[in-house]
Amino acid sequence: MNRHSPTVAQARKDRRLSPDARRQAFVSAAKDLFLTKGYAATPLEEVVAISGGSLTTLYQLFGNKQGLWEAIVAEVCDQITAPLQEAMTLGEPTLGEPRAALKNFAMRLDALERSGESAGVLRLILAEGGKCPELTRTLFAAGPDAAHAIVGDYLKAQVAAGRLAISDTALATQQFIALVCGDTMLRQACGVLEDVAPEDAERRLDAAVNMFLKVYAPPG
């Protein structure tokens, strides 16, 4: 018979994992719970029960529940923005004409918009944002705002090189992302996004890139 209390057993299990592994276990468990039960309805004790470890360790790593949410947002948004950043820099020496970079970015962003995890995060924000506005602020800062910054920096570089003629790159960034995204993520979050053949999706993205470049092509 085990004479140890659950707290002692958890502490021993806690010590067997590296700090990074323990942190990831908390983040993974919390992400699943937040997406299925909601942020407000998920007690930290349940995160600990699923992930192992202890409540003390969780507080040491994240500070509080909002800190845990911010860690989840950082992880999800890193997964989103990393390929977008890569899309804008991959093969940069050969990207004298911006069509290739913008098309690559559009394809990556469209795939992310159609992913189940992105839709789940949006559903969480729609359900919890009014009650917990800090959720929305942290998500937008690390996600959409970061994606806009990636596109904006790229457009500024292209303007400086004379390949695009844009007077307001912030506005142009919003326009380009709107052309690419449309209502894809909202439909995905609502469960009404229909499957699209790859050739049809590519045709839509080509049209978005062509429209953008037609407006902002340099004169002459």
N, C-alpha and C positions, 0 to 999 in steps of 0.2 A: 504494500500500500504506500502510495506517495504521501509523505508527511509534509511536503512543501506546499505553501499556499500558492494560488495562481499568480500572485504578484511576484514571488520569488522565481517561479518557473519562467515567467515572461522575462524577468531581468536576466536570467541565465541565457535564454534564447537570444535576447538582445545583444549580449556580449559576443555571441558566436558570429554575428554578422558584422561586416565592416560598416563604418558610418555611412558610406555611399550606398551600400546595399540596403541598409535599414531605412535610409531616407527614401530610396526608390520604392521600397515596399509600402511605406506610408503614402507616398504620392499615388501609386497605382491603385491602392485600395480606396483612397479618398476620391479619386477621379471616377471610379466605377460607381461608388455610392452617391456622389453628388449628381451624376448623370441619370441615375435610376430613381433615387429618392428625393433629390433636391438638396440644395445647400443648407437651408434652414432646418430641414427635417433630419439631417444626418448628425448624430452626436459623435464627438471625437472618440468616445469609448467604443463605438462600433467600428471605427476605423482601426483602432488598436486591436480589437478582437479578431478582425479579419487579417490584418497584416502581421500580427505578432508584435513583440516589443512591449513597450510600456507607455502609459500616458506621460510619465515624466520625461522620457526620451523624446516623445513627440513635441512636447513644449520646448525642450532644449533645442530641437532642430528648427522649429518653425515659429516659436513664440506664442501663437494662438491659431484659431481656426482660419482667420483671414490670411495669416502667413502661409498656411498650408494651401489655401486657394491660390495665392500668388505664385507658389512654387508650381502648382499644376498649370496655371496659365503660362508661366515661363517655359515649361516643358512643351506644351502644346504649340505655343507660338514659335518656339525655336524650330520645331518640326515643320511648321508652315513657312516661316520666313527664310530658313536656310536654303531650301530649293529655289525659292524666288530670287534670293541673292545670287545663287549660282547661275540661274537662268540669265541674269543680267551681266555676268562677268565671264561665263564660259566662252572660250574662244575669242576673247576681247580683241586681240590683234586683227582678227579677220572680220570684225563687225563694223567695217567702215560704213555700211548701209544698215540702219537700225531695224529694218524689217525682221531680220533673223532673231535679234534679241527680244523684240517685242512679241513676236510669235511664240518664242520659247517660253517667255514669261506667261503669256496668255494660256498656253497649254498647261503649264504647271498650276496656275491659279484655278483654272477650270476643274482640273482633277481634284484639287483640294476642296473646292466648293462642293463637289459631288461626294466627298467622303463622308462616311457615317459619323466619324468623330467630330468633324467640324459642325455637322448638323446638330449633334448632341449638345455641343457647347452652346450653340445658338438657342436651342430649346431651353437650356438651363437659364440663360440670360433673360429670355422672354418671360420665363416663369418667376425668376427670383429678382430680376433687376430693380423692380419697383420697391421691393422690401429691403434689398441689400445693394444700394447704388454703387458701393465700392467694388462689387463684382464687375459691373459694367466698365467702370473707369480703368481697372487694372487690365481687363481683357483688351479694351480698345487701345490702350497705350502700348501694349506688347504685341498686339496682333495687327488690326487694320492700320493703325497709325504707323507701325514699323514697315508694313508693306508699302504704304504710300511714300514713305521716306526713301525706300529702295528705288521705286520708280522715279520719284522726283529727282534724286541724285543722278540717275542715269540720263534723264531728259536734259538736265542742266549741262552735263558733259557733252551731250550731242549738240546742244545749242552752241556751246563754246567752240565745238569743232566745225560748226557751220553746216551740220547735216540736218538740223531741224530749225524751224523759225517759230519760236514760242516766246511770247512776252510774259506769260504767267504760267510758270511750270507747275505751281500748286493746283491751279484750275485744270490744266491739261492732264495732270495725274488723276484727278477725280474723274474726268471725262473718260480717260482710257480704261480705268478700272471698272467704271459703270458699264462701258461698252462690252467689256469682257464678261462681267459677272451677271448683268441683268438681274433676274429674280431667281437665279439657280439655287442659291443657298436657302432662300426663304421657302421655295417649293420643296427642297430636300428636307428641311426642318419640319415642314407640315405634312410630309409623307405623300406628296402629290407629284414629285419629280419623275417624269417618265424616262425610261432608258432611251438613249440616243445612239444611233450607229456612229462608229468612230469617224466615218467620212462626213457625216452630217455635222458632228461637233466641230470637226476641223474646218468645214466650210463656213460655219458661223464665226469661228475665231479669225479666219482669214478676212472675212468681211469687216470685223471689228478693227483689225490692224489696218486694213486698206482705208477705211473711213478716217481713222485717226491720222494716218500719214497724208491723206489727201488734203486734210485741213491744215496740217502743220509742215508740209513740205516747203523747203526754202524756195524763194522766187528764182526764176530763171531756168 
